[in-house]
């Protein structure tokens, strides 16, 4: 009887160890998530309902920050700029990255490793260095205007190339392009050449292979890359400060000015939470669209 009890005790102890093992492994990640994400988010939520002072907050709880954020015409204009720049940057980055990733996966051959190394090495370049590089290229005395003048194509520098949405979008595309190429390249890995050859043997031309084989399989990675660029571009405040001017200013600049410039912490927190809500809405709509496309594909196959 004692042997049976001892074995039962050992079995219970092993079961307890198996249950505690995953918990011990996930505990550091959970603590990091609480400390670096949930706690700051909770502080922002609380600050957004407090009364603003000069670099301080106090009671009572109020909705004044949200009223000011929504009713301000300047905030509306900056929100439109953020949305337009985010959509343009994400769309252009995705459109440029998809052919590059496809070429790397199926046609690069012996150049694949070298090109991947060059793409990865660009990630080590400083964020500010790339912004200043585009400022030098697009400026009135920059490389682009100087080259056009020497070719005799223009008589005076083109002033519209800098300090607007265009310059901000160009810089953001350049910054996020390597990330999107790598994401799409990884997403194309399950799409083997044998699958494309099978589609070709069944009579699918190049367009049908793209539309019915490739695009459905890369829809999720492409949507992920699109949202990645859209969210980071629309919320950016460094690039618009250096390249946006008055016409290319975005909502992130307004948040930064409220938090560190005028010390209106509730307004900055309210704007940040409204942007977060808009991004969550975009994510939900994208996920819904992917689900609908997935259901459509299942119905087509069956």
C-alpha positions, -999 to 999 in steps of 0.1 A, spaced: 0 0 0 29 23 8 45 16 -26 12 26 -44 10 57 -23 46 66 -31 41 61 -68 9 82 -67 28 109 -48 56 109 -74 30 110 -103 14 140 -87 47 157 -83 56 151 -119 23 165 -130 29 196 -109 63 200 -125 48 197 -160 23 224 -151 48 247 -135 73 244 -164 54 264 -190 44 289 -164 80 295 -154 90 299 -190 63 324 -198 65 344 -165 94 367 -177 75 375 -209 43 382 -190 61 404 -165 78 423 -193 44 428 -211 29 441 -179 58 465 -170 65 478 -205 31 478 -222 1 474 -198 14 497 -171 22 526 -195 -11 521 -213 -30 522 -180 -11 554 -171 -20 570 -204 -57 560 -199 -57 576 -164 -38 608 -176 -63 613 -204 -91 618 -179 -73 641 -155 -72 679 -155 -41 694 -173 -16 715 -156 19 727 -167 37 694 -170 14 680 -144 -20 665 -139 -45 667 -111 -82 659 -104 -110 659 -110 -117 634 -138 -129 651 -169 -134 646 -207 -119 679 -216 -88 664 -233 -110 642 -255 -133 671 -264 -102 693 -273 -87 665 -293 -118 658 -313 -130 694 -318 -97 709 -329 -95 716 -366 -57 714 -365 -59 679 -351 -84 669 -378 -60 682 -405 -31 664 -389 -51 632 -387 -59 634 -424 -22 639 -432 -13 609 -410 -39 587 -427 -28 597 -462 9 594 -456 4 560 -438 -17 546 -466 6 559 -493 38 547 -476 23 513 -469 9 509 -504 41 520 -522 63 499 -499 42 468 -505 40 473 -542 78 477 -545 86 449 -520 64 422 -535 83 419 -569 116 421 -551 106 393 -526 93 372 -555 125 376 -575 146 367 -544 125 336 -538 123 322 -574 147 339 -597 177 353 -578 197 321 -580 232 325 -567 226 362 -561 200 354 -534 224 353 -505 243 385 -515 211 405 -521 196 393 -488 228 403 -470 227 438 -486 190 442 -477 197 431 -441 228 454 -438 207 485 -446 188 479 -413 220 489 -394 219 524 -409 207 550 -385 171 562 -388 182 599 -386 210 594 -411 185 582 -437 162 611 -430 190 636 -434 201 618 -466 167 624 -481 168 660 -469 200 664 -488 187 647 -519 154 665 -522 165 700 -510 167 730 -534 205 726 -535 203 688 -532 215 661 -554 183 657 -574 179 694 -582 216 698 -590 215 669 -614 184 682 -632 199 716 -635 231 702 -650 211 682 -675 192 714 -685 158 699 -676 150 727 -651 160 764 -648 155 768 -611 153 743 -582 120 724 -576 108 736 -542 79 711 -540 101 681 -535 107 689 -498 87 698 -467 54 681 -477 37 647 -477 57 636 -507 91 639 -490 78 623 -458 63 593 -478 95 588 -498 117 587 -466 93 563 -449 92 540 -479 130 539 -479 131 532 -441 105 504 -440 113 487 -474 139 462 -461 115 450 -433 87 444 -458 109 426 -483 121 402 -456 85 396 -443 72 389 -478 102 367 -486 96 346 -455 59 344 -465 68 330 -499 88 302 -485 59 277 -483 50 285 -519 73 259 -536 82 260 -573 65 226 -576 32 242 -567 36 269 -594 47 242 -619 15 222 -611 -6 253 -617 11 259 -650 6 223 -660 -31 227 -653 -32 256 -678 -29 286 -656 -11 315 -672 11 340 -653 -18 362 -643 -39 333 -631 -10 319 -611 -6 353 -594 -43 357 -587 -53 321 -577 -21 306 -563 4 332 -551 -17 361 -539 -41 340 -517 -11 324 -500 8 357 -494 -24 376 -484 -17 373 -446 20 382 -448 12 411 -471 -16 424 -448 8 421 -419 35 441 -437 9 467 -448 -4 472 -413 32 473 -399 42 502 -423 8 520 -420 8 521 -382 45 531 -378 42 557 -406 10 573 -395 22 575 -359 57 588 -368 68 622 -356 106 623 -363 103 621 -401 76 648 -404 97 671 -381 127 670 -405 110 666 -439 73 675 -435 74 712 -428 39 728 -423 23 709 -451 36 675 -441 31 677 -403 13 647 -388 -6 638 -356 25 623 -340 41 657 -340 11 671 -322 13 644 -296 50 650 -291 44 688 -288 16 683 -263 37 659 -241 71 677 -242 64 711 -256 35 727 -238 32 701 -210 -4 692 -217 -2 655 -208 -39 647 -208 -42 660 -244 -12 640 -255 -26 609 -238 -60 614 -253 -46 618 -288 -24 587 -284 -54 566 -273 -75 579 -301 -48 569 -326 -45 535 -309 -83 530 -312 -81 539 -349 -52 514 -355 -72 487 -337 -101 494 -359 -79 491 -390 -65 458 -377 -100 445 -372 -112 455 -407 -81 439 -422 -86 407 -402 -122 406 -413 -112 411 -449 -87 382 -447 -113 359 -432 -137 367 -459 -111 360 -486 -102 328 -469 -139 317 -469 -142 326 -505 -112 305 -514 -126 275 -495 -159 278 -514 -140 280 -547 -119 249 -540 -149 229 -528 
